[in-house]
Amino acid sequence: MHRFYCGMFAALAVTVSVFARVGETEPELEQRYGKVVSRNPELTIEQQRRFAIGEVLVFKPGDWYVSALLIKGRCERIFYGKAGEWTDTQFSHLLDVNGPLSAWTADRSPYPKSSRHWTRKDGSVAYWRLGEGFTVSTPAYEQTLAAIKAAAKAEASKMPPF
């Protein structure tokens, strides 16, 4: 029995090094995953115009799919996807590598088998939705979206120079 727990701990310790964390830079992400599989701008539409939020780097470590949004050179939103069932151990692990685990508070969900949500005191949020995957975002992500929205609204409210 002791070997079983030691083996599980070793597997979890190896897994910890595989997952990127919010706040990391592109070189740190590449060191963790290897080469970027794809790279694309992340865009949002405000006031019927497109604005760049940042750059999305996609990685494919093993059976997982990881998409990291870099804003000003740092990962401010990260998405984890995989096939199959999600476990409480996986949720705890992903929170912990983006955490620590003790910093997260679970919000009550009426449907925990299809949707879960966590928050941190610093304003970071994590959520999981059945069929969609697990996402962690920081306040910098939300602040960037708010700044884009405000700038687009200000620009749209200007009168044309007729």
N, C-alpha and C positions, 0 to 999 in steps of 0.2 A: 504494500500500500504506500509506503514511504517513497518508493521509486516512482510510483504513479504521480504523486504530487511534485516531486523533483522534476520529472519529465514535463509536466504541465507548466511549471514555473519557468523552466529553460525555454520552452516553446514560446511562452508569453514574452519573455525577455528578448528573444530574437525578433518577435513580431513588433515590439516597441520600436526597434531601430528602423523598421520598414516604413512606418507611417510619418508623413510630414506633419508639421505643426504650423498653426497660424503664427505669423511673425517671422517665419524663415524667409531667406533670400533665395534667388534662383540658384546660385551655386550650392547652397545648402540642400535645396530640393533635388538638384541633379546628383549631388553626392549620395543622397539617400536612395534615389531611384535609378540613376543612370541617365540615359539620353531622354530628352523630351520627345514624346510621340507626335504631338502637334502643338501648335502655338497660334493663337488667334486673339484679336482684340475683343474685349467684352464691351458691348454697346448697350445703351439704354435710349429710349425715345421719350423726349419731353417736349411739349409744345410743338409737336409734329416735326421735330428735328432729332437727328441721331447724335449722341455724345459718347465719347470713349470713357469708360470707367477705368480700365486698366487692361492688362494682358493675361489671358488664360493659358496656363501650361498644363498639358495633359500627359499623364504617365500611366503605364499599364504594368504594375508589379504583380506578377503571378495571376491569380484569379480576380484581383481587385482592379478597379478603375478609379483613378484619382485626378481631380481637376482642381488646380490651385489658381486663384485669381490674385495677381500681383498688382498692387496699387503703390506707386512711388517706390517700387523695388522690394516690397514686402508682401508676403501672403496674408491677405486680409479676409479671404473667404476660401474655404476648402470643402470639397465634396468628395465623399467616399461612396463608391457603388460596388456591388458584387451580386452574383447570382445566388439564389437560394435563400434560406431562412436566416434571419438575424437573431443573435442571442444577446442576453443581458451582459454576458462577458465581453462581447464585441462592443456594445454600447459603452460599457465602463472603460474599456481600453481606449476607445477613440476619445472619450471625454478626458481621460487621464493624460494622454499624449498632447492634448490641447488644453491642459488644465492647470493645475493638478485636479484629480477627481474630486478631492474634498472642496474645491472652489465652486463646483457646480451644484445647483439646486434643481431638482426635478419638479416640473410643474405637473399638476394632476391632469391626466388625460382621461376622458370618458371612454376612449377607445385605444388602450395601450397596445393592442395587437396590430393597429394600423397607423398610429401616429403618436409621437412622443416629443417633448420639448423640455429644454434645460436652459437655465440662465446663470450668469456669473455676475458678481457685484460690479465688475468693470464695464458691464453692458454687453459683453459677448453673449451670443445665443447659439444654441445647437438644437437641431431638430432632425427627426427621422420620420419619413413617411413611407409606408408600405408601397413598394413598386417604384419609389423615387430615390431612395438612398438616404445618406446621413450628411448633413451640412453643418459647418461651424462658421460663424462670421463674427467679426470684431466691430467695435464702435467706429473704427476708421472706415469700414465699408459703408456703414449707414451714414456717416458724416459726408463721405464722398457723394453718395446719392443725393443727400439733402442739398449739398452745395451745387450740384449740377442742376437740380430742380429749381433752386432759387435763381441761378444765373439764367436759365432758360426763360423763366417767368419774367425776370427783369428785362431781358432782351426783347421778349414778345410784347411787353407793355410800352416799349418806346414807339413814339410816333414817327412815321416815315417823313423824310425831309421833302415835302411837296412844295 
